[in-house]
């Protein structure tokens, strides 16, 4: 019997045009698409109408599908002879469990291919006018999850090391960090990052609802709270955030047209 292949595919940060040509091709020919909640309907609708579509972000009761269930489903569908696309937001291996799924497929002997995607860790700052590296401002990029409690002793994240990266002129991008933004910014300050270091939050980058808030390590959490920033959003700390001021007046095209007000305040947002 025909053994299907599983494609671990990145859908990019939201704009369907940021899907790669290869991702679009495998989506068009897939028999089954298992997609996360973060992947917008416009992406899935555009490329996957002739296929079985399963939203593994939630099950019919509104509960999140467990990783074990997703793993089992991928294997079962492939063994039944289907080419399966496992579609994830951004890039499949940047906080996307693509690595775990690849290990599972390998253990089960299922042939698979990885199709990289445009990660929000880079795209979100970029479309807001913030280059993650810049010869004059930053020679390194660190991407971290902001989800963990930085005050917990057993935190796997070394905020002292992250602070050192920023102090040394590097760029720090925090994903999944909206809920803990105040704690994380405080942790950076406590470990030596000056309060006036520039910071920005980009919500729903590349989507119609895109919105950017700027401030500093000292102010960004409060400003985001005032404006009501919600996930998904990427937070950027570092001198590169200042580049935005140099380019924003001429940052045109689809992105600028879709973007919310720059240097947003609560009243800007309220009037949207
Ligand atoms: N694999 C994804 C990241 C998954 S973790 C990638 O490579 O982009 C989910 C987090 O990604 C969100 O909490 C948010 O921090 C970030 N994110 C995803 N899409 C985003 C978007 N359009 N704009 C801003 N941040 C986004």
Boltz pocket constraint, residues with backbone or C-beta under 6 A from the ligand:
constraints:
  - pocket:
      binder: B
      contacts: [[A, 12], [A, 13], [A, 14], [A, 38], [A, 88], [A, 89], [A, 90], [A, 91], [A, 92], [A, 93], [A, 94], [A, 95], [A, 96], [A, 118], [A, 119], [A, 120], [A, 121], [A, 124], [A, 174], [A, 175], [A, 176], [A, 177], [A, 202], [A, 203], [A, 204], [A, 205], [A, 206], [A, 207], [A, 231], [A, 232], [A, 233], [A, 234], [A, 235]]
      max_distance: 6.0
